[in-house]
């Protein structure tokens, strides 16, 4: 039996979805101009104003999306799909209760293990994270984990998302969880993946990456978010909705209320996505959190934040959709006991909830900072969570004569010499997770004493030492560089045109 955890009963899920459908009609959902005609062609009432409010762009609108349309769009979403590695092998299964982990994404800082201070993250940090992730079987996928603040010397910041994917694809064969934070940046990223996969058709059949796409709470699918959803759907590249209600801040203070807002934002995104590309894969994901009334922050290590993520995923599972959540993170600024406790707890909970992709490993300081030392520690918590999720197995099943213990006692009697049995040698690796040297189980005095961070540093060096960079064909590398140069040129031209327009306006 697979152990599991549930926070919501069927009646409460029904109420959450009922109110989510109500919210889609009243007050409705803010949408970018890219979606207005698409929604109207589907019969949706979209109110458009030149300036709805100061914080909304020109021609944004409010869509009032009826439940029957949403349900039709839900019906066309694939109930599962796979991500593939570079060899064309199925590596990640989105669907059912299968659980996978990837490192957290988009940190702007890195914890320096020498000074224990956070500094701006750089390309070398991303490469090191990718190298370590590639060597750890606990991570089924890579991520574009940190912002490369040093890339701006040679490349426009506008193509930072493309550059991060460019780095990851050169150093990893695993699938990638990534995303674009601009409407213009997505095309180049899809072109990179297509060059790596052998063409757009091959990429559609065997996707190498899933793209996070984020609404802005509350109930706002912004211009670039809307645009990315539509482009991903039309390209057939998997999208992962990452709705981020902040309970008590940008969402109702109650956990149930925030889960309801999350459901409304996800349902709106799925509707936009499926109208643009029916049958294109999309994930019911998110990174909800509570708003800490003392600090004004979003504590990603709080148990209530974990509860929100589990509950949101539970609603997605009720709808039969692939799921995602942000867990295995901490609010600590160091790789310490708090980081271990918060990260291990949420890794266990996420695995028991059967969430398909769990992001967040390696992240400190409420997702602001990354640590490769924490990443290898998190791999141990993840391995333990994966072992727990397998549950207690009966080896031999219903075979005639099979017993749980009596047959082994028949061999040993009361001697207790189970270590000598062939069953022990055959089964102990299946029954027990054997941690790396990072976890200290030695007897006192048998090994020089050390703290876990010291052991984590040694583990990182060990993994990097064993890492071997993938050997990519020269023509693929040339395509990568050509795409990077092309997008950099477009970004520079756009920046120059914007600067010229600004000067002429003034």
CORSULUR-V879983 format. One line per field, one symbol per residue. ss: DSSP state (H for helix, E for strand, L for the rest). psi: psi as a letter, one per 30 degrees, with the letter a starting at -180 (. if undefined). A space follows every 10 residues. Layout:
ss = ???
psi = ???
This chain:
ss = LLLLLLLLLH HHHHHHHHHH HHHHHLLLEE ELHHHHHHHH HLLLEEEELL LLLLLLLLLL EEEELLHHHH HHHHHLLLLL EEEELLLLLE EEEELLLLLE EEELLLELEE ELLLLLLEEE LLHHHHHHHH HHHHHLLLLL EEELLELLLL HHHLLLHHHH HHHHHHHHHH HLLLEEEEEL LLLLLHHHHH HHHHHHHLLH HHHHHLLLEE EEELLELLLE ELHHHHHHHH HHHHHLLLEE EEELLEELLL ELLLHHHHHH HHHHHHHHHH HHHHHHLLLL LEEEEELLEE LLLLLLLLLL LLHHHHHHHH HHHHHHHHLL LLEEEELLLL LLLLLLHHHH HHHHHHHHHH HHHLLLEEEE ELEEHHHLEE LHHHHHHHHH HHHHHHHHHH LLLLLLLLLL LLLLLHHHHH HHLLLLLHHH LHHHHHHHHH HLLLLLLLLL LLLELLELLL LHHHHHHHHH HHHHHHLLLL LLLHHHHHHH HHHHHHHHHH HHHHHHHHHH HHHHHL
psi = kkklkkfkle eeeeeeeeee eeefejfakk llfffeeeee fggkjjkkle jelegklkgl ljkjjkeeee eeeeffkkfl llklaffgkk ekjjlbgkkl kllllgkflk jjfefgkklk lleeeeeeee eeeefjffjf lllielkiff ffefkkffge eeeeeeeeff gkfllkjalk gleffeeeee eeeeeefgle eeeeeikflk kkkkljkkhj jleeeeeeee eeeffgkkkj kikhkjjfdg lkfkeeeeee eeeeeeeeee eeefeeikfk kkkjalhlll jjfefgajjf fkeeeeeeee eeeeeeeefg lkllljagll flfliaeeee eeeeefeeee effhkekjlf kfklhhgfkl kfeeeeeeee eeeeeeeeff akljkfbgkk fklefeeeef efbgfghfff keeeeffefe ekkjllfekj glkkfflkkl leeeeeeeee eeeeffkkkk jkkeeeeeee eeeeeeeeee eeeeeeeeee eeeee.
